């Protein structure tokens, strides 16, 4: 970890009550600590709860249980001016760069919306700030008078990033920011995130399901399955020495650009369907698909513990 923790998530829960006694545990006792200046990657299959976790951390969703401490303050207890002040310091970049931009507003007004809400700039200063932000994300100041539909997906995501940067946050949650983009554009957007982090000292929670891209940007990575963390370590360690069978199967699916290696390496194919989060299996949630499952996996939930220095996992194998 780089500096002191800027964000601490402790036993965070987000449950959705669906009526007739059914409860969907989208996030179940999540624990994360992110240091200032760090990029923490959160990965897992669709439906594992990673986006819900991001939205609960930034308080787009109210937490069912647990706490989120940002600079030592409990986010879910903030009210009034304190809550507005928190919003200045944490911002979000959304997955769909078209749905997240108001089609009736010009790009200049979209980017300046945060400045208007927080009273940070007006008139000439506002225009200057928008021009600087467009330049920072690789667009031109004349783009300010256009509308979102006039841009490509990659350009729209750059506009979303400029909007998030407008009020100079310390922390950005990027919720699958590249999954809706062409492969040729994805690397450009990831490199833009890295450049902005270096220039502005930003801290990121980078949510994605593309493990190859997450390795490129993250200092540490957490792997989620059915609302729970199953493994956390540095990105180098995760790729060199994945411990949890779920992480091993995810990594085995990444193609390697070397025909000789690709031909000989073992591909771990998971059997069975992902269990419903409405009715998760007893014990370890991954046991119904795990090639190494043992009787004790059904009997009890494995403890999430440090197995090697800085390498945490929740598995009865260790």
MOUR-V453200 format. One record per backbone hydrogen bond with DSSP energy under -0.5 kcal/mol. NH is the residue of the N-H (numbers start at 1). CO is the residue of the C=O. If there is no record, write none. Layout:
NH_CO + NH_CO
This chain:
3_36 + 6_34 + 7_34 + 8_69 + 9_32 + 10_8 + 10_67 + 11_9 + 12_30 + 13_65 + 14_27 + 16_24 + 17_15 + 18_16 + 18_22 + 19_22 + 22_19 + 24_16 + 25_23 + 25_277 + 26_14 + 26_24 + 27_14 + 28_227 + 29_27 + 30_12 + 32_9 + 34_7 + 36_4 + 38_35 + 40_38 + 40_204 + 41_39 + 41_220 + 42_206 + 43_41 + 43_222 + 44_208 + 48_45 + 53_49 + 54_50 + 55_51 + 56_52 + 57_53 + 58_54 + 60_55 + 61_55 + 64_13 + 65_13 + 67_10 + 69_8 + 69_67 + 70_68 + 70_73 + 71_6 + 71_69 + 73_70 + 75_68 + 75_73 + 77_74 + 78_75 + 82_79 + 83_79 + 84_80 + 85_81 + 86_82 + 87_83 + 88_84 + 89_85 + 89_86 + 90_86 + 91_171 + 93_173 + 94_92 + 97_95 + 100_96 + 101_98 + 105_102 + 107_146 + 108_144 + 110_106 + 111_107 + 112_108 + 113_109 + 113_110 + 114_111 + 116_112 + 117_113 + 118_114 + 119_115 + 119_116 + 120_115 + 121_115 + 125_122 + 126_122 + 127_123 + 128_124 + 129_125 + 130_126 + 131_127 + 132_128 + 133_129 + 134_130 + 135_131 + 136_132 + 137_133 + 138_135 + 139_134 + 143_140 + 144_141 + 145_142 + 146_143 + 148_105 + 150_147 + 151_148 + 156_152 + 157_153 + 158_154 + 159_155 + 160_156 + 161_157 + 162_158 + 163_159 + 164_160 + 165_161 + 166_162 + 168_165 + 170_89 + 171_89 + 172_203 + 173_91 + 174_172 + 174_205 + 175_93 + 175_173 + 176_174 + 176_207 + 179_176 + 181_178 + 185_182 + 186_182 + 187_183 + 189_185 + 190_186 + 191_187 + 192_188 + 193_189 + 194_190 + 195_191 + 196_192 + 197_193 + 198_194 + 199_195 + 200_196 + 201_197 + 202_197 + 203_170 + 204_38 + 205_172 + 206_40 + 206_204 + 207_174 + 207_205 + 208_42 + 211_209 + 214_210 + 215_211 + 216_212 + 217_213 + 217_214 + 218_214 + 219_39 + 220_39 + 221_233 + 222_41 + 223_231 + 224_43 + 224_222 + 225_228 + 227_48 + 228_225 + 230_223 + 231_223 + 232_312 + 233_221 + 235_219 + 238_234 + 239_235 + 240_236 + 241_237 + 248_244 + 249_245 + 250_246 + 251_247 + 252_248 + 253_249 + 253_250 + 254_251 + 255_253 + 258_256 + 262_258 + 263_259 + 264_260 + 265_261 + 268_266 + 269_267 + 270_268 + 271_289 + 279_276 + 280_277 + 284_297 + 287_284 + 289_286 + 290_286 + 293_290 + 297_294 + 298_294 + 298_295 + 299_295 + 300_296 + 305_303 + 305_313 + 307_305 + 307_311 + 308_311 + 311_308 + 312_232 + 312_310 + 313_305 + 314_230 + 315_303 + 315_313 + 318_315
